[in-house]
Amino acid sequence: MDPHQSRNIEERPEPYTAEVKGSLPDWLTGTLLRNGPGMFTVGETTYNHWFDGMALMQSFTFKDGQVIYRSRYLQGDTYNANMAAKRIVVSEMGTMAYPDPNKNFIVKAITFLNHTVPDFTDNGASNFIRYGNEYFATSETNYIRKIDPFTLATQEKVDYLKYIAVNMVTSHPHYDKEGNTYNIGTSIAEKGKTKYTLFKVPSAPETETGKSPLKKAEVLCTVPCRSLLSPSYYHSFGMTDNYFIFIEQPFKLDILKMATAYMRGVNWASCLKHCPEENTLIHLIDRKTGKEVATKYFAGQMVIYHHVNAFEENGHVIFDVIGYDDCSLYDMFYLQKQKDKPESKGWSKPVYRRYALPLHVDSGAAGQNLVTNSLTTATAVKEADGKLLCMPEVLCEGLELPRINYDFNGKKHRFVYAACTEESAVATEVRLKHDSTKEIVRWGEDNCWPSEPVFIPRPNAESEDDGVVLASVCTVPGKLGFILVLDGKTFKEVARAYMNNELHRDMHGYFIPRLPIVNFKPLEIKNLKNQMQRLLPLVNKVQELSASRCQPNANPLGQTHWLQITRKRTRERAGVLS
């Protein structure tokens, strides 16, 4: 990370029309939301860790060949409390906030109690989530904040615990074609048990407003934690058409240490522990039954933040992840470490790994590799107790923040778009990886730090890579940031749009499409026209029957008038498509 990226960034809440260089596709219509920390110093206090900075939301709205930009701080309880006190008073994962030394004993005692049973922050600086028709800024606590996705105004605070018993929830949910949202959270010591809870928030009609979509949340499955007071940390999970993939890794959160962290003068992040002597458990959950499959899968120790994709192929569930050998990545983002040594020394580099889980294992003998899929060299060897030891195929190294064409989520994909983190924990390039040819195509410029690349498919796309890739790019102080648009097939630059200010380093984002009202292919137009023309004789027949059967007291004029309008509108619609 370039040191200037830990400076406070000024918000720009008023819309600004960016200066476009190049030509934006006329079909590119919608809003890209980006989220990440933007304020690191309040008064004389400073956050210790980059992830802790207060959330600065950005929006890039594409319409009619233009880009409209704005940015705004998430003005939740954390932001308001810090601003009112003119110092950091709400603790974050890597920064413990202590009361002003001038405060009295009662204030200090209340602060201590609040940290013994933590009431977490609502500083949702990691991503955006869509539940129903609503959008929320999120981190990984039990609090999310509803926002207006177009003005970036902060709205009501939502507590997951009012709807589902989860204390922590991922910021990387999954969505299906029907608009349902799936996510997973951890229930700590709920009824004496610690478990992982998979839940679904159903889609909502466009007209439904005023009701929290989480009221309809449905628990799909619970997975018991292998340790009551040390649940696994996780940042994402996998989903196919028929299965969920949840990885219980030996990177854990020590709940007892969290309860005493404030008293011991350490932050909550110090309560994360890596247990390299333990295996990684791979939970494969049937989406239809809500139960784990009978086969037990496990792998060697690893730390995973991001799943790439998962799909089913010839009797196997195949999933891709970005894995690390240890948990040193988090430490690389302490601000002091970034300023002292921004290069990647002493941290585990990311490795793109592919795993294969055989679904039919009854006939296999102990010691046999049961992976029979030619798509991968990953193995799953049957142990004497029937469990399968899974070893990955390494596809490449140095990639993070992976994205795919989300229309292929849960299906076999060919292309992955990611940030390059070979030389530093912070991306210096964005890359396109061809899954079949293993070819990697790069985009990069000196003194430019691109964000997570987001693929936007062309409407009615005819191939997986038919679309564009969007990435916000921050630069050195004094130079304007820009949104980069790359061709999805060639990875060549199509356009860039310069903002009226520096952009800041962010984490994740969400694209809200705004499609044209009519978007038919020529063949579809012809078919619709033919169907409407065939309806005209039927409308004429209904009119004749209705006129002949009019009752004496009825209003035949009104009936006939309505039918005439119907016939006229049918003809008009057929004409529109000609």
RAFEN-V911155 format. One line per field, one symbol per residue. phi: phi as a letter, one per 20 degrees, with the letter a starting at -180 (. if undefined). burial: I if it has 24 or more other C-alpha atoms within 12 Angstrom, else O. Layout:
BEGIN
phi=???
burial=???
END
This chain:
BEGIN
phi=.fgffeefdffcfefcefeedocfffefcqceeccrfccdccmddcfecffegffdecccddalmdcddbbbffeeffgfffffelafddfdgdceedfggeffffffffffffefdfdffdefdeaccdcmddccebdbeedccfcefdemfedfecdgffcbecebcfdcfccdfenfdcbcbddelelmcdbddeccdffcfgefcndffffefcfeaccfffbgdcffebdabdbdfccddddeeeccdefffffdfffemcefffeecedffeeeededdfffemcffffddbbffaccdceeabbdblmcddcdbddcebdfggffdfffffffbfeedncfffcedddcdfedcfefegneeeedeffbefcbefefenfdeddeeeeacndblfccfffdfncfddccdbeecfebfdfdbdcddefeemfcddcabflccfegfdedffglgdbfeercddbfcdcfgndfebeecdffeemefeabceeeafedfcdcbbddfceffdbdfgfffffffffffffgffffffffffffdffgefdfffffgffffffffffffffgee
burial=IIIIIIIIIOIIOOOOIIIIOOOIIOIIIIIIIIIIIIIIIIOOIIIIIIIIIIIIIIIIIIIOIIIIIIIIIIIIIIIOOIOOOOIIIIIIIIIIIIIOOOOOOOOOOOIIOIIOOIIIIIIIIIIIIIIIIIIIIIIIIIIIIIIIIIIIIIOOIIIIIOOIIIIIIIIIIIIIOOOIIIIIIIIIOOOOOIIIIIIIIIIIOOOOOOOIIIIOIIIIIIIIIOIIIIIIIIIIIIIIIIIIIIIIIIIIIIIOIIIOIIOOOIIIIIIIIIIOOOIIIIIIIIIOOOIIIOIIIIIIIIIIIIIIIIIIIOOIIIIIIIIIIIIIIIIIIIIOIIOOOIIIOOIIIIIIIIIIIIIOIOOOOOOOIIIIOOIIOIIIIIOOOOIIIIIIIIIIIIIIIIIIIIIIIIIIIIIIIIIIIIOIIIIIIIIIIIIOOOOIIIIIOOOIIIIIIIIIIIIOOOOIIIIIIIIIIIIIOOOIIIIIIIIIIIIIIIIIIIIIIIIIIIIIIIIIOOOOOOOOOOOOOOOOIOOIIOOIOOIOOOIOOOOOOOOOOOOOOOOIOOIIOOIOOIIOOOOOIO
END
